[in-house]
Amino acid sequence: MKHINYIFAILILGLTVACGGSSETETAAPTTAKDARTALSAKRQEMKKLKAEMEDLEALIAKIDPSSVKEKEVIVKVAKVKTKDFRHYVEVQGNVMTAQDPAFASSETGGRIVKLDVKEGQFIKKGALIAQVNLESIRKSIAQLDKSLELALDIYKRQENLWKQKIGSEIQFLQAKNQVESLEKNKESLQFELTKASVYAPASGYVDRVMVKEGEMAGPGSPIVQILNTSSLKVVASVPEVYLGNIKRGEKVKVSFPALQQEQEARVAMIGRVINPTNRTFEVEATVKSMNGLLKPNLLSTMFVNDFSADGAVVIPDELIQQDVSGKAFVMVAELDRAAKKIVTLGRTYQNETIVETGLNGEEVLITAGATTVAEGELLKIIE
């Protein structure tokens, strides 16, 4: 205690001398700019010398009586370590497609389109009339055939009456009968061809494309209208073969649609049976909901496939992980009111979070703000 009093006496004496010197200097006011600059420089030298003496005295006091020096506190923020179920996902690009292949309405016979009852974007039901093909030539053939049939029937009846009376030959009667039957079958065939003049929708859905306009010629079997059923959709993605064992039919996957900024859960409906030799991928199909018509075929999507899971894992933000000079990963934690360094072993990382395999047990309190500036053993001042 005597040493401290002595040091304070010296400090007060030094300050008094410095102040006294300042008073004497102030009595002689500088008369020129040069004199003022000289006086200012002298003052600065005195202050610098006095500051150095004060620092020396403070160091001496701390050496003689360490308890008299208050330890500096480091201001930090903290948060308890989290334990939660961790999921890692593989992100693969995909496209929205219709669950059913596009349906094509086509004419079974060639001819000119005389009537087209649909437009692109229109919803139609299965069996609805789409178009009619001009088959006037067949109608004329049927009309001509009716006249031939009328004559053949008259001849047949006459031959039948003669044959009943045992007049004429049997061969004439059979020829007349055969002629009637042949003409009737030809008429049936033409009438069936006439039914092909009407083109009906093979499935329900929206008219995506109209390929032949009214008045144009349609070839036999050539598509007139393309129909898409957008009520049942799927996302098709090409997944790298290394994840073949991580995907099973019927399990859930997440699917997002960047253009819509929305996502939904879907179930895997099909896993490709073949690996593409070009890019070493296999196809995965997941059925999705149309979201009130927002989803469109060929819309870009992202499929999230879960390839790793850990329940009740210790998970910390990536920003809190540091690395020492030896390359080891560590985090700073608060133990009572002191900072402590914990060496950790890291596992999987996903969306800026990492599993801690060893080094933390889930009961620690992490230093979240100020972790990069605090040193091990320093006194902490924790703020909310």
KEKE-3310 file (N, C-alpha, C; in steps of 0.2 Angstrom, whole numbers, plus 5000, padded with zeros to 4 digits):
npx = (5004:5010:5019:5010:5004:5016:5018:5007:5009:5020:5015:5005:5014:5021:5011:5008:5019:5019:5008:5012:5022:5016:5008:5018:5023:5012:5012:5020:5015:5015:5021:5022:5017:5027:5032:5021:5019:5030:5028:5017:5022:5031:5022:5015:5026:5028:5016:5016:5027:5022:5011:5017:5024:5013:5008:5018:5018:5005:5007:5016:5009:4999:5008:5012:5000:4989:4976:4970:4968:4955:4948:4946:4930:4923:4911:4897:4886:4875:4869:4860:4865:4858:4848:4842:4832:4840:4841:4847:4848:4848:4849:4840:4837:4822:4807:4790:4778:4764:4755:4749:4752:4751:4736:4730:4719:4713:4708:4701:4701:4705:4702:4694:4693:4678:4672:4676:4676:4683:4695:4711:4717:4704:4693:4689:4678:4680:4675:4668:4663:4674:4679:4673:4675:4674:4665:4659:4660:4659:4645:4639:4643:4636:4623:4623:4625:4613:4604:4609:4607:4593:4589:4595:4589:4576:4578:4582:4570:4562:4569:4568:4554:4552:4560:4553:4543:4549:4555:4567:4585:4594:4606:4605:4596:4604:4615:4608:4604:4617:4622:4614:4617:4631:4630:4624:4633:4643:4637:4636:4649:4653:4644:4650:4662:4658:4654:4667:4668:4666:4676:4681:4685:4698:4701:4699:4703:4713:4714:4728:4735:4730:4731:4727:4718:4701:4694:4706:4716:4715:4725:4724:4724:4732:4736:4724:4721:4729:4728:4729:4730:4729:4726:4732:4748:4766:4782:4798:4814:4832:4842:4858:4867:4874:4865:4856:4852:4846:4833:4817:4802:4786:4790:4792:4796:4803:4797:4800:4795:4803:4799:4787:4789:4785:4782:4779:4775:4778:4775:4786:4783:4788:4803:4817:4822:4833:4850:4856:4869:4876:4876:4876:4864:4848:4830:4818:4801:4789:4773:4763:4752:4741:4739:4728:4729:4740:4752:4761:4764:4781:4786:4800:4807:4813:4819:4820:4829:4830:4845:4852:4849:4848:4843:4839:4852:4866:4867:4874:4875:4884:4892:4897:4908:4925:4943:4958:4976:4982:4973:4962:4944:4934:4923:4918:4912:4902:4907:4901:4906:4916:4926:4927:4936:4931:4936:4930:4922:4916:4901:4889:4884:4871:4861:4867:4869:4877:4881:4888:4898:4907:4913:4904:4890:4877:4873:4879:4883:4883:4894:4888:4888:4902:4911:4922:4931:4934:4945:4951:4947:4944:4935:4918:4904:4888:4875:4858)
npy = (4994:5006:5008:5010:5022:5030:5030:5037:5049:5053:5053:5064:5074:5075:5079:5091:5098:5098:5105:5117:5121:5123:5134:5144:5144:5149:5162:5169:5175:5169:5179:5178:5167:5157:5156:5152:5139:5133:5133:5125:5113:5110:5109:5097:5088:5088:5083:5070:5064:5065:5056:5044:5042:5041:5029:5020:5021:5016:5002:4999:5000:4989:4979:4978:4978:4968:4966:4978:4982:4982:4969:4968:4967:4957:4961:4950:4940:4926:4909:4894:4878:4869:4854:4844:4836:4832:4834:4830:4835:4831:4842:4842:4846:4847:4844:4849:4839:4831:4818:4809:4804:4816:4816:4813:4818:4811:4809:4794:4792:4800:4817:4833:4846:4851:4856:4863:4862:4866:4876:4882:4880:4877:4868:4851:4837:4819:4810:4821:4830:4835:4838:4837:4828:4830:4819:4817:4810:4797:4796:4799:4787:4778:4781:4778:4764:4760:4761:4751:4741:4740:4736:4724:4717:4716:4708:4697:4693:4690:4679:4671:4668:4662:4651:4644:4640:4630:4635:4640:4640:4633:4640:4653:4658:4657:4666:4678:4680:4680:4692:4702:4700:4703:4717:4722:4720:4728:4741:4742:4742:4755:4763:4762:4768:4780:4784:4788:4801:4810:4816:4812:4817:4808:4809:4817:4834:4849:4858:4858:4861:4865:4857:4856:4867:4873:4869:4864:4850:4834:4820:4802:4796:4806:4818:4830:4838:4841:4835:4839:4833:4842:4840:4830:4829:4828:4828:4826:4821:4820:4810:4808:4793:4789:4791:4781:4771:4778:4782:4778:4770:4777:4785:4801:4817:4833:4846:4861:4876:4887:4898:4901:4903:4893:4878:4860:4844:4828:4812:4798:4791:4783:4775:4776:4762:4761:4766:4781:4781:4792:4803:4797:4796:4793:4792:4800:4800:4810:4812:4827:4841:4851:4864:4873:4875:4882:4876:4872:4862:4858:4867:4873:4865:4860:4846:4839:4827:4817:4811:4809:4807:4812:4810:4820:4827:4836:4852:4866:4884:4887:4899:4901:4892:4890:4890:4884:4887:4875:4869:4863:4862:4873:4880:4894:4894:4899:4897:4898:4914:4915:4914:4899:4887:4875:4861:4853:4840:4839:4835:4832:4845:4857:4869:4880:4875:4864:4847:4843:4831:4826:4834:4843:4842:4846:4853:4865:4883:4893:4906:4918:4931:4940:4930:4928:4937:4936:4929:4913:4911:4924:4937:4938:4948:4946:4950:4953)
npz = (5000:5004:4993:4983:4987:4986:4972:4967:4972:4965:4953:4954:4957:4945:4936:4941:4939:4925:4922:4928:4920:4908:4911:4912:4900:4893:4897:4889:4876:4859:4845:4831:4817:4816:4829:4835:4830:4834:4848:4849:4845:4855:4866:4862:4863:4876:4881:4875:4882:4895:4894:4891:4904:4912:4908:4911:4925:4927:4923:4933:4944:4942:4942:4955:4963:4957:4959:4959:4946:4934:4925:4907:4899:4886:4875:4870:4861:4864:4861:4863:4859:4846:4844:4832:4820:4806:4788:4773:4756:4739:4725:4709:4692:4684:4673:4671:4666:4657:4664:4657:4640:4626:4617:4601:4589:4575:4557:4550:4537:4522:4517:4514:4526:4532:4543:4558:4575:4586:4596:4599:4616:4621:4632:4630:4631:4632:4617:4611:4597:4585:4572:4554:4540:4522:4513:4502:4490:4494:4498:4486:4479:4487:4484:4470:4472:4478:4468:4459:4468:4469:4456:4456:4466:4461:4450:4457:4464:4453:4447:4458:4459:4446:4448:4458:4451:4444:4433:4422:4426:4440:4442:4437:4447:4459:4455:4454:4467:4474:4468:4474:4488:4487:4483:4494:4504:4500:4501:4515:4518:4512:4520:4532:4530:4528:4541:4546:4543:4553:4566:4582:4599:4607:4620:4636:4639:4636:4621:4613:4601:4585:4570:4557:4547:4545:4529:4524:4517:4525:4528:4528:4544:4549:4561:4567:4578:4593:4610:4627:4643:4657:4670:4677:4681:4681:4687:4679:4681:4679:4688:4695:4694:4706:4716:4716:4725:4735:4732:4732:4725:4728:4739:4748:4740:4738:4728:4719:4711:4703:4695:4699:4713:4722:4731:4733:4741:4734:4727:4722:4707:4697:4693:4683:4673:4666:4664:4658:4646:4642:4651:4663:4671:4678:4675:4685:4690:4697:4704:4703:4710:4700:4705:4704:4690:4688:4686:4671:4657:4653:4662:4671:4685:4702:4709:4725:4732:4746:4753:4764:4782:4799:4815:4829:4829:4833:4827:4820:4814:4799:4799:4812:4813:4815:4810:4815:4816:4813:4805:4811:4815:4825:4838:4847:4864:4878:4894:4909:4914:4905:4889:4879:4870:4858:4850:4836:4826:4810:4801:4788:4778:4775:4767:4774:4787:4798:4803:4819:4823:4834:4849:4854:4864:4864:4875:4876:4876:4863:4857:4847:4842:4840:4841:4833:4837:4851:4863:4869:4886:4890:4898:4898:4893:4892:4881:4877)
capx = (5000:5015:5022:5005:5004:5022:5018:5002:5012:5025:5010:5003:5019:5022:5005:5008:5025:5017:5003:5015:5026:5011:5006:5024:5023:5006:5013:5024:5011:5019:5019:5022:5015:5032:5033:5015:5020:5036:5025:5012:5026:5033:5016:5014:5031:5027:5010:5018:5031:5018:5007:5022:5025:5007:5007:5023:5015:4999:5010:5019:5003:4996:5013:5013:4994:4985:4969:4967:4966:4949:4949:4942:4925:4921:4904:4896:4879:4875:4863:4860:4866:4852:4848:4836:4832:4844:4840:4852:4844:4851:4844:4841:4833:4817:4802:4783:4775:4758:4755:4747:4755:4747:4731:4729:4712:4714:4703:4703:4701:4707:4697:4694:4690:4672:4669:4681:4672:4687:4700:4717:4715:4697:4693:4684:4677:4681:4669:4665:4664:4680:4679:4670:4678:4670:4666:4653:4661:4656:4638:4637:4644:4631:4617:4623:4624:4606:4600:4611:4604:4586:4589:4597:4583:4570:4580:4582:4564:4559:4572:4565:4547:4553:4563:4548:4539:4553:4556:4574:4590:4596:4612:4603:4594:4610:4618:4604:4604:4623:4623:4610:4621:4637:4629:4622:4639:4647:4634:4638:4656:4653:4641:4655:4667:4654:4655:4673:4668:4666:4682:4679:4690:4700:4702:4697:4708:4713:4716:4735:4737:4726:4736:4724:4712:4695:4695:4712:4715:4718:4727:4722:4728:4736:4733:4721:4721:4733:4724:4733:4726:4734:4724:4736:4754:4771:4789:4802:4821:4837:4846:4864:4867:4876:4859:4851:4850:4843:4827:4812:4795:4782:4793:4790:4801:4800:4797:4799:4794:4806:4795:4781:4791:4781:4784:4775:4777:4776:4777:4789:4778:4792:4810:4819:4825:4840:4855:4858:4876:4879:4877:4876:4858:4842:4824:4813:4795:4785:4766:4762:4746:4741:4739:4723:4730:4746:4758:4761:4769:4788:4789:4806:4806:4819:4817:4824:4829:4833:4850:4855:4845:4850:4838:4842:4859:4869:4867:4876:4876:4891:4896:4901:4913:4931:4948:4964:4982:4983:4968:4956:4938:4932:4918:4918:4907:4902:4907:4900:4907:4922:4926:4931:4937:4929:4937:4924:4922:4910:4898:4886:4881:4865:4857:4871:4870:4882:4881:4894:4899:4910:4915:4898:4885:4870:4871:4884:4880:4888:4895:4885:4891:4909:4915:4929:4936:4935:4950:4949:4948:4943:4929:4912:4899:4883:4870:4853)
capy = (5000:5012:5008:5013:5030:5034:5031:5042:5056:5055:5055:5071:5079:5076:5083:5098:5101:5099:5111:5123:5123:5126:5141:5148:5145:5153:5170:5172:5173:5170:5185:5176:5160:5152:5155:5148:5132:5130:5132:5119:5107:5109:5106:5090:5084:5087:5078:5063:5062:5064:5050:5038:5041:5038:5022:5016:5021:5011:4996:4997:4998:4983:4973:4978:4976:4965:4966:4985:4983:4979:4965:4971:4962:4957:4960:4945:4937:4919:4905:4887:4873:4866:4847:4843:4831:4835:4831:4833:4834:4833:4846:4840:4850:4843:4848:4847:4835:4828:4811:4805:4807:4819:4813:4816:4817:4811:4806:4788:4793:4807:4822:4840:4847:4855:4859:4862:4865:4868:4881:4881:4882:4875:4861:4846:4830:4813:4809:4827:4830:4839:4840:4833:4827:4830:4812:4817:4805:4790:4797:4797:4780:4774:4783:4774:4757:4759:4760:4744:4736:4740:4732:4717:4714:4715:4702:4691:4691:4687:4673:4667:4666:4657:4644:4641:4637:4626:4638:4642:4636:4635:4644:4659:4660:4658:4672:4684:4680:4682:4699:4706:4700:4707:4724:4724:4721:4734:4746:4742:4745:4762:4767:4762:4773:4787:4786:4791:4808:4813:4815:4813:4818:4802:4809:4824:4839:4855:4858:4862:4863:4863:4856:4857:4871:4871:4870:4861:4843:4829:4813:4796:4795:4812:4822:4836:4841:4838:4836:4838:4832:4845:4839:4825:4831:4824:4831:4821:4824:4815:4810:4805:4786:4788:4791:4776:4767:4783:4784:4772:4771:4779:4789:4808:4821:4840:4849:4868:4879:4894:4904:4903:4903:4889:4871:4855:4838:4824:4805:4795:4787:4779:4776:4773:4755:4761:4772:4785:4780:4798:4807:4793:4797:4789:4796:4799:4804:4811:4815:4833:4844:4856:4870:4877:4877:4886:4872:4871:4857:4861:4872:4871:4863:4857:4841:4838:4820:4816:4806:4808:4809:4811:4812:4822:4828:4843:4856:4873:4888:4887:4905:4900:4887:4893:4885:4886:4887:4868:4866:4860:4866:4874:4885:4897:4894:4903:4893:4903:4921:4915:4911:4893:4885:4868:4858:4849:4836:4841:4830:4834:4852:4858:4876:4884:4872:4858:4843:4842:4824:4826:4840:4846:4837:4849:4857:4871:4889:4896:4913:4919:4938:4942:4924:4929:4942:4934:4924:4908:4913:4931:4938:4939:4952:4944:4955:4950)
capz = (5000:5004:4986:4979:4989:4983:4965:4966:4974:4960:4947:4955:4956:4937:4933:4943:4935:4918:4922:4929:4914:4903:4913:4911:4892:4891:4899:4884:4870:4852:4841:4824:4816:4817:4836:4837:4828:4839:4855:4848:4845:4862:4870:4860:4865:4884:4882:4874:4887:4901:4893:4892:4911:4915:4906:4915:4932:4927:4923:4939:4949:4940:4944:4963:4966:4952:4961:4958:4939:4932:4919:4902:4897:4879:4874:4865:4861:4864:4859:4865:4854:4844:4842:4828:4814:4800:4782:4767:4750:4732:4720:4702:4688:4680:4669:4672:4660:4658:4666:4651:4634:4622:4613:4594:4585:4567:4553:4548:4530:4519:4514:4515:4533:4530:4549:4564:4580:4592:4596:4604:4623:4623:4635:4627:4634:4627:4613:4608:4590:4584:4565:4549:4533:4516:4510:4497:4485:4496:4498:4479:4478:4490:4480:4464:4474:4480:4462:4457:4472:4468:4451:4458:4470:4456:4446:4461:4465:4447:4447:4463:4457:4441:4451:4462:4446:4440:4426:4422:4429:4447:4442:4437:4453:4463:4453:4456:4475:4475:4466:4479:4494:4486:4483:4501:4508:4497:4504:4522:4519:4511:4525:4538:4528:4529:4548:4547:4541:4559:4570:4589:4604:4610:4627:4639:4640:4633:4614:4613:4595:4579:4565:4551:4548:4541:4522:4522:4517:4530:4526:4532:4550:4550:4567:4566:4584:4599:4616:4633:4650:4662:4677:4679:4679:4684:4686:4677:4682:4678:4694:4695:4696:4713:4721:4714:4731:4739:4730:4731:4723:4733:4745:4746:4738:4738:4721:4719:4704:4704:4691:4703:4720:4726:4731:4736:4741:4729:4728:4717:4704:4693:4693:4677:4673:4662:4665:4652:4646:4640:4657:4669:4675:4677:4676:4691:4689:4704:4702:4707:4709:4695:4708:4701:4683:4688:4683:4664:4654:4651:4667:4675:4692:4705:4713:4731:4734:4752:4752:4771:4787:4805:4820:4835:4828:4835:4821:4821:4808:4796:4801:4818:4813:4813:4809:4818:4811:4812:4801:4815:4816:4832:4839:4854:4868:4884:4900:4915:4911:4901:4883:4879:4863:4857:4844:4833:4820:4806:4796:4782:4777:4770:4768:4779:4793:4798:4809:4823:4825:4840:4851:4857:4867:4864:4881:4876:4874:4858:4856:4841:4840:4843:4841:4829:4840:4857:4864:4875:4893:4891:4902:4893:4895:4888:4880:4873)
cpx = (5004:5017:5017:5004:5010:5021:5013:5005:5017:5020:5008:5008:5021:5017:5006:5014:5023:5013:5007:5019:5022:5009:5012:5024:5018:5007:5016:5020:5015:5016:5019:5019:5020:5033:5027:5016:5025:5033:5021:5016:5029:5028:5015:5020:5030:5021:5012:5022:5027:5014:5011:5023:5019:5006:5012:5021:5009:5002:5013:5014:5000:5001:5013:5006:4989:4978:4966:4966:4960:4950:4944:4937:4924:4914:4902:4888:4880:4869:4865:4861:4860:4853:4841:4837:4835:4842:4844:4848:4849:4846:4846:4836:4828:4812:4795:4781:4768:4759:4753:4750:4749:4742:4730:4723:4714:4709:4706:4704:4703:4702:4698:4690:4684:4670:4674:4678:4676:4692:4705:4715:4708:4697:4687:4684:4678:4675:4666:4667:4669:4679:4675:4674:4673:4671:4660:4654:4658:4648:4635:4638:4638:4624:4617:4622:4617:4602:4602:4608:4597:4585:4590:4592:4577:4572:4580:4575:4560:4562:4569:4558:4548:4556:4558:4544:4543:4554:4563:4579:4592:4602:4610:4600:4599:4614:4615:4605:4611:4625:4619:4615:4627:4636:4627:4628:4643:4644:4636:4645:4656:4650:4646:4660:4664:4655:4661:4674:4668:4672:4680:4685:4692:4701:4700:4703:4708:4717:4723:4737:4732:4730:4734:4718:4707:4696:4702:4711:4718:4719:4724:4726:4732:4732:4730:4721:4725:4729:4729:4729:4730:4731:4728:4743:4760:4778:4794:4809:4826:4842:4852:4864:4869:4871:4854:4848:4846:4836:4823:4805:4791:4784:4792:4797:4798:4802:4796:4799:4797:4802:4789:4782:4787:4784:4779:4778:4774:4778:4781:4785:4782:4799:4813:4823:4832:4844:4857:4866:4880:4881:4877:4870:4853:4836:4820:4807:4791:4778:4765:4755:4746:4741:4734:4725:4737:4752:4756:4766:4775:4790:4795:4804:4813:4816:4822:4824:4833:4838:4853:4850:4848:4845:4841:4849:4860:4870:4869:4876:4883:4895:4899:4907:4920:4937:4954:4970:4984:4978:4962:4950:4937:4927:4920:4912:4908:4902:4907:4901:4914:4921:4930:4931:4935:4931:4932:4926:4916:4908:4895:4884:4876:4862:4860:4871:4874:4881:4888:4894:4902:4913:4910:4893:4878:4868:4875:4880:4885:4888:4893:4888:4897:4913:4922:4934:4938:4941:4948:4951:4946:4936:4924:4907:4893:4877:4864:4853)
cpy = (5006:5013:5012:5021:5034:5035:5036:5049:5058:5057:5062:5076:5080:5080:5090:5102:5103:5105:5117:5126:5126:5133:5146:5150:5150:5161:5173:5170:5174:5176:5183:5169:5155:5151:5151:5141:5129:5129:5126:5113:5105:5106:5099:5085:5082:5082:5071:5060:5060:5057:5044:5037:5039:5031:5017:5016:5016:5004:4994:4996:4991:4977:4973:4975:4974:4966:4973:4986:4979:4976:4968:4965:4963:4956:4955:4944:4930:4916:4898:4883:4870:4858:4846:4838:4834:4831:4834:4831:4836:4836:4844:4844:4845:4848:4845:4844:4833:4821:4807:4808:4811:4815:4816:4813:4817:4808:4799:4787:4800:4811:4829:4842:4853:4859:4857:4865:4866:4873:4879:4884:4880:4868:4857:4840:4824:4811:4814:4827:4836:4842:4835:4834:4827:4823:4812:4812:4798:4791:4796:4790:4776:4775:4778:4767:4756:4758:4753:4739:4735:4736:4725:4713:4712:4709:4696:4689:4687:4680:4668:4664:4661:4650:4640:4637:4632:4628:4641:4638:4638:4640:4651:4662:4662:4665:4678:4685:4683:4690:4703:4706:4704:4714:4726:4725:4727:4741:4747:4745:4752:4766:4767:4767:4780:4789:4789:4798:4812:4811:4817:4814:4811:4802:4816:4828:4845:4854:4862:4864:4861:4863:4857:4861:4869:4873:4866:4853:4839:4823:4808:4795:4801:4816:4828:4841:4838:4840:4835:4838:4835:4844:4834:4827:4827:4829:4825:4824:4818:4816:4806:4798:4784:4788:4786:4772:4772:4784:4778:4774:4772:4783:4797:4812:4828:4843:4856:4870:4886:4900:4906:4904:4900:4882:4867:4849:4833:4817:4802:4790:4781:4780:4772:4766:4755:4767:4775:4784:4787:4802:4804:4795:4792:4793:4795:4803:4804:4815:4822:4836:4850:4863:4875:4879:4881:4882:4871:4866:4861:4866:4869:4870:4861:4852:4840:4831:4819:4810:4805:4811:4807:4814:4814:4824:4835:4847:4863:4877:4888:4893:4905:4896:4891:4888:4888:4885:4880:4865:4863:4865:4867:4879:4888:4897:4898:4898:4898:4910:4921:4912:4904:4890:4877:4866:4853:4845:4837:4835:4834:4841:4853:4865:4880:4882:4865:4854:4842:4835:4823:4833:4844:4841:4839:4853:4864:4877:4892:4903:4914:4926:4939:4936:4924:4933:4940:4929:4919:4911:4920:4931:4941:4944:4950:4948:4951:4952)
cpz = (5000:4997:4982:4980:4986:4976:4964:4967:4968:4954:4948:4954:4949:4934:4935:4940:4928:4917:4923:4923:4908:4905:4911:4903:4890:4892:4893:4877:4863:4848:4834:4824:4817:4825:4838:4836:4833:4846:4855:4848:4851:4866:4868:4863:4873:4885:4881:4879:4894:4900:4894:4900:4914:4914:4910:4922:4932:4927:4929:4944:4948:4943:4952:4966:4960:4953:4960:4951:4937:4926:4914:4900:4889:4878:4868:4866:4860:4862:4861:4859:4853:4842:4838:4823:4808:4794:4776:4761:4744:4728:4713:4698:4685:4677:4671:4665:4662:4660:4661:4644:4630:4618:4606:4591:4578:4564:4550:4540:4527:4516:4516:4522:4531:4537:4554:4570:4587:4591:4601:4611:4626:4626:4632:4631:4629:4624:4610:4601:4589:4577:4560:4543:4528:4513:4505:4491:4487:4496:4491:4477:4481:4486:4474:4466:4475:4473:4459:4461:4471:4462:4452:4462:4466:4452:4450:4463:4459:4446:4452:4462:4451:4444:4455:4457:4442:4433:4427:4426:4436:4447:4441:4443:4458:4462:4455:4463:4477:4474:4471:4486:4493:4486:4490:4505:4506:4500:4511:4523:4517:4517:4531:4536:4529:4536:4550:4546:4547:4564:4577:4594:4607:4617:4630:4640:4636:4626:4614:4606:4590:4573:4558:4551:4543:4533:4519:4521:4523:4527:4531:4538:4552:4556:4565:4572:4589:4606:4622:4639:4655:4669:4680:4677:4683:4683:4685:4678:4681:4684:4693:4697:4703:4718:4720:4720:4736:4738:4729:4729:4729:4739:4743:4744:4738:4731:4722:4712:4705:4701:4696:4711:4724:4726:4734:4737:4736:4730:4722:4714:4700:4693:4687:4677:4669:4664:4659:4651:4645:4646:4663:4674:4674:4679:4682:4690:4696:4702:4706:4705:4704:4698:4705:4694:4683:4684:4675:4662:4652:4656:4670:4682:4695:4710:4719:4733:4741:4752:4759:4776:4794:4810:4826:4835:4831:4829:4823:4814:4806:4798:4807:4818:4811:4812:4812:4814:4809:4807:4804:4815:4823:4832:4846:4857:4874:4890:4906:4911:4907:4894:4883:4872:4863:4850:4842:4827:4817:4802:4790:4783:4773:4772:4774:4786:4793:4804:4812:4826:4832:4842:4855:4859:4866:4870:4881:4874:4869:4858:4849:4838:4844:4844:4838:4832:4847:4858:4870:4882:4895:4894:4897:4897:4890:4887:4876:4866)
residu = (MET:LYS:HIS:ILE:ASN:TYR:ILE:PHE:ALA:ILE:LEU:ILE:LEU:GLY:LEU:THR:VAL:ALA:CYS:GLY:GLY:SER:SER:GLU:THR:GLU:THR:ALA:ALA:PRO:THR:THR:ALA:LYS:ASP:ALA:ARG:THR:ALA:LEU:SER:ALA:LYS:ARG:GLN:GLU:MET:LYS:LYS:LEU:LYS:ALA:GLU:MET:GLU:ASP:LEU:GLU:ALA:LEU:ILE:ALA:LYS:ILE:ASP:PRO:SER:SER:VAL:LYS:GLU:LYS:GLU:VAL:ILE:VAL:LYS:VAL:ALA:LYS:VAL:LYS:THR:LYS:ASP:PHE:ARG:HIS:TYR:VAL:GLU:VAL:GLN:GLY:ASN:VAL:MET:THR:ALA:GLN:ASP:PRO:ALA:PHE:ALA:SER:SER:GLU:THR:GLY:GLY:ARG:ILE:VAL:LYS:LEU:ASP:VAL:LYS:GLU:GLY:GLN:PHE:ILE:LYS:LYS:GLY:ALA:LEU:ILE:ALA:GLN:VAL:ASN:LEU:GLU:SER:ILE:ARG:LYS:SER:ILE:ALA:GLN:LEU:ASP:LYS:SER:LEU:GLU:LEU:ALA:LEU:ASP:ILE:TYR:LYS:ARG:GLN:GLU:ASN:LEU:TRP:LYS:GLN:LYS:ILE:GLY:SER:GLU:ILE:GLN:PHE:LEU:GLN:ALA:LYS:ASN:GLN:VAL:GLU:SER:LEU:GLU:LYS:ASN:LYS:GLU:SER:LEU:GLN:PHE:GLU:LEU:THR:LYS:ALA:SER:VAL:TYR:ALA:PRO:ALA:SER:GLY:TYR:VAL:ASP:ARG:VAL:MET:VAL:LYS:GLU:GLY:GLU:MET:ALA:GLY:PRO:GLY:SER:PRO:ILE:VAL:GLN:ILE:LEU:ASN:THR:SER:SER:LEU:LYS:VAL:VAL:ALA:SER:VAL:PRO:GLU:VAL:TYR:LEU:GLY:ASN:ILE:LYS:ARG:GLY:GLU:LYS:VAL:LYS:VAL:SER:PHE:PRO:ALA:LEU:GLN:GLN:GLU:GLN:GLU:ALA:ARG:VAL:ALA:MET:ILE:GLY:ARG:VAL:ILE:ASN:PRO:THR:ASN:ARG:THR:PHE:GLU:VAL:GLU:ALA:THR:VAL:LYS:SER:MET:ASN:GLY:LEU:LEU:LYS:PRO:ASN:LEU:LEU:SER:THR:MET:PHE:VAL:ASN:ASP:PHE:SER:ALA:ASP:GLY:ALA:VAL:VAL:ILE:PRO:ASP:GLU:LEU:ILE:GLN:GLN:ASP:VAL:SER:GLY:LYS:ALA:PHE:VAL:MET:VAL:ALA:GLU:LEU:ASP:ARG:ALA:ALA:LYS:LYS:ILE:VAL:THR:LEU:GLY:ARG:THR:TYR:GLN:ASN:GLU:THR:ILE:VAL:GLU:THR:GLY:LEU:ASN:GLY:GLU:GLU:VAL:LEU:ILE:THR:ALA:GLY:ALA:THR:THR:VAL:ALA:GLU:GLY:GLU:LEU:LEU:LYS:ILE:ILE:GLU)
# end
